[in-house]
């Protein structure tokens, strides 16, 4: 239900200013930059804005609706990190504990000497890769890149885009550790498959698949009935938004990215980017974070664990830690916690926001952020690959915060 102006005023928004978002969404659809999108803002636990525009599938003409299912890609990462932190609270591990204690093949890792060297030209680890390294992307693990350097291409050859049919995380970890790290653990920040490794640790400790852990320990308690790694019923495929890329005349269909089959029989669950969700479902997760780990039935994580998750672990901003990321957002004034980015200084980041706000996004231009200072959450769902195509996230931040009065 779209909130009325009186509700928006009561939540501290100027309704006229909020309507600017409607025009912005309509313009992106009319100009064919996006096929369709959905945006939701809550404040103080109530919906302040809900907008939808365009089509979830331009070929069929199906419009975007509240029940549209979206690929959230890396918005999976905060959920995987939360799952691990739930086990951390149960005494299952320490943050500075070596990953090799749970995945023994991590004990054989070496570090590549870099560009200009063969992949066999390696050096010993200065220290083990820790679970904290995984949560903060300081592990030395990177992503595969087509046409990239030798290590990035080797990851594709080893199926580390998680595209092999019948694959399991256990087997993928063995192949991953047959390759060297890109740099010494803790040396810098670099986005990569660290959270997929963290997902495997959740499986090892819990004794169940990552999909089962998510369902039993997170999705069921929060009432996230529309979120998962696969489409439980073939009929749900009609609600799955099509994915697009940028073409000469606007958006154009692109093939389903590797590893995204959504087959109920799948066995490999990417904790770094495999989930499907809806706007309303992901809002339940964001609301739990806004409440510091609480939900109507109790707590998923404790207050102090939440504080640690949303603190900056970089000792500075990401721009000072060897920024390597393909989104459109600057990392000046932005830190990184456990599984998500943290706003340190809006002036340095040159964007509207609040110190202490935390966020993350996905490869198909989705994003979410939670602002405890303003008691606000915001979620954007769309399906445009890659996320750096347009500055959607920065534009929406401005449109959201300019409406607060």
Buried (B, 14 or more C-beta within 10 A) or exposed (E): EEBEEEBBBBBBBBBEBBBBBBEBBEEBBEEBBBBBBBBBBBBEEEBBBBBBBBBBBBEEEBEBEEEBBBBBBBBBBBBBBBBBBBBBBEEBBEBEBBBBBBBEBBBEBBBBBEEEEEBEEBEEBEEBBBBBBBBBBBBBBBBBEEEBBBBBBBBBEBBBBBBBEEBBBBBBBBBBBEBBBBBBBBBBBBBBBBBBBBBBBBBBBBEBBBBEBBBEBBBEBBBBBBBBBBBEEEEBEEBBBBBBBBEEEBBEBBEEBBBBBBEEEBBBBBBBBBBBBBBBBBBBBBBBBBBBBBBEEEBBBBEEBBEBBBBBBBEEBBBBBEBBBEBBBBBBBBBBBBBBBBBBBBEBBEBBBBEBBBBBBBBBBBBBBBBBEBBBBBBBBBBBBBBBBBEBBBBBBBBBBBBBE
